[in-house]
Amino acid sequence: MLFEFIRRDGAPTVFNDGHTFHVDRINRFGEGGSTDVSHLIDKSYGYHSSRELRWHLAERFGLVPSAVALREAH
């Protein structure tokens, strides 16, 4: 399952010597086109990496993480 997200800056973090980010909008792509699924995640959560977001989406949609493809829109 393919997801495309738009990030916005978060806060500094000590966990990865960088910054967290928030998801501003996320779309799921399928045979019927794209669907906005932003309402299914906590947009105030500070993700430390896109990998963490991928794992969160896999859990939310009942998938294994390897079944989730993620790309960032610019």
Secondary structure, DSSP 8 states (H G I E B T S, - for coil): -EEEEEEEEEEEETTTTEEEEEEEEEEEEETTEEEE-GGGS-TT--BS-HHHHHHHHHHHHT--GGG-EEEE--
